[in-house]
Amino acid sequence: MIATMHVPFVDLRAQHAPISGELDRAVREVIARADFILGAAVERFEAEYAAFIGTRHAIGVATGLSAIELALGAFGVGAGDEVITAANTFIATVQAITAVGARPVLVDMDPSSYTIDPDALAAAINSRTRAIVPVHLYGQPVDLDAVLAVARRHGLLVIEDAAQAHGARYKGRRAGSFGHAAAFSFYPSKNLGAFGDGGMITTDDDRAAEQLRLLRNYGQRVKYHHAIAGTNSRLDALQAAVLRVKLPHLDGWNAARRRHADAYAARLARRVRTPTAPAGIEHVYHLYVIETGQRDAVQHRLRAREIDTGIHYPVPAHLQEACAWLGYKAGDFPATEAASARILSLPMYAELTEAQIDYVAEAING
Ligand SMILES: Cc1ncc(COP(=O)(O)O)c(C=O)c1O
């Protein structure tokens, strides 16, 4: 039995240590310019992020939730519309749909990928359906060929929820460049995280991009001249400055996450179910989610050895109290419900060491 070692779930201090000089400089530059709202750092980061994802536009907003909500709104989704998404997602996806006044329609996941089941999606479409919000959950792009084919067949909008999938690729293209628009979150623990809240919308649509720039800023094109009813949802300049420092490191960090995923799988696959990405998909392992019938016991054992874990998510969206009004019940989405009792997210971040991975694997294999 080796000595106990604390393994945090994420370790932002380890990420920041080697780039702390650059981060300090970037923040000081914003303070020196005093352009805290929108301004140079936001403009530059938007251009860099659009180039990184491969879209014509990127519009910085306050949060990932707001990115989904504003993207839906910019494409005219609202009251009377139905928007389909997966029951296996963080609640923000669902709450963004309700925020624009549309009705969320939830569907089950494909148990092999944990992402939306394209057949279940197709079966949920009716005359009120306006849009699909596929979620690239845990960092794995959804089956985009299948989802986009369904969308095209029915003339539906696709707003990707890429909040967990910065840098992931599907058949060589970045997640976030496939739909009419895509939403990203820069919540600190995301693969690309700010020092607070932040979000981004990517799109190739010039009209929507223009609309989104208005919507996030009180509907104003010129100060104190308000063209449309908007809101205040701007990406903060200090956050943009931090994100500009981090963006060039993202592909390297994601590659390290993939190496750690392989290392976990090599040590664990005989005892628990480990995630696998099908050919053509570059998973970025925002979360490394294993499955076991003894989930609670395993989590307990890891906690006793000071290994932090998470469950994403313990209660599927359709069984959340906040969604009771939608009328779903236990048993509606069997794959999602079965997974929620079995899944466990292990520590995952680029700076994870081989010793930590060995220690976690040893604790699981018991
Ligand atoms: C899948 C998903 N969608 C949306 C969000 C919302 O992002 P934010 O917390 O920045 O509002 C998150 C993360 O928090 C998420 O994981």
The ligand as an SDF file (V2000), in Angstrom:
LIG
                    3D

 16 16  0  0  0  0  0  0  0  0999 V2000
  -22.7800   21.2930  -21.6450 C   0  0  0  0  0  0  0  0  0  0  0  0
  -22.7840   22.6720  -21.0400 C   0  0  0  0  0  0  0  0  0  0  0  0
  -23.5890   23.6200  -21.5730 N   0  0  0  0  0  0  0  0  0  0  0  0
  -23.6180   24.8580  -21.0820 C   0  0  0  0  0  0  0  0  0  0  0  0
  -22.8360   25.2380  -20.0190 C   0  0  0  0  0  0  0  0  0  0  0  0
  -22.9900   26.6120  -19.4870 C   0  0  0  0  0  0  0  0  0  0  0  0
  -21.8350   27.3360  -19.3870 O   0  0  0  0  0  0  0  0  0  0  0  0
  -21.6660   28.4990  -18.2830 P   0  0  0  0  0  0  0  0  0  0  0  0
  -21.4640   27.8250  -16.9680 O   0  0  0  0  0  0  0  0  0  0  0  0
  -20.4990   29.2560  -18.7520 O   0  0  0  0  0  0  0  0  0  0  0  0
  -22.9220   29.3130  -18.3020 O   0  0  0  0  0  0  0  0  0  0  0  0
  -21.9590   24.3030  -19.4550 C   0  0  0  0  0  0  0  0  0  0  0  0
  -21.0310   24.6010  -18.3600 C   0  0  0  0  0  0  0  0  0  0  0  0
  -21.1220   25.1040  -17.3600 O   0  0  0  0  0  0  0  0  0  0  0  0
  -21.9480   22.9850  -19.9730 C   0  0  0  0  0  0  0  0  0  0  0  0
  -21.1550   22.0500  -19.4290 O   0  0  0  0  0  0  0  0  0  0  0  0
  1  2  1  0
  2  3  1  0
  2 15  2  0
  3  4  2  0
  4  5  1  0
  5  6  1  0
  5 12  2  0
  6  7  1  0
  7  8  1  0
  8  9  2  0
  8 10  1  0
  8 11  1  0
 12 13  1  0
 12 15  1  0
 13 14  2  0
 15 16  1  0
M  END
$$$$
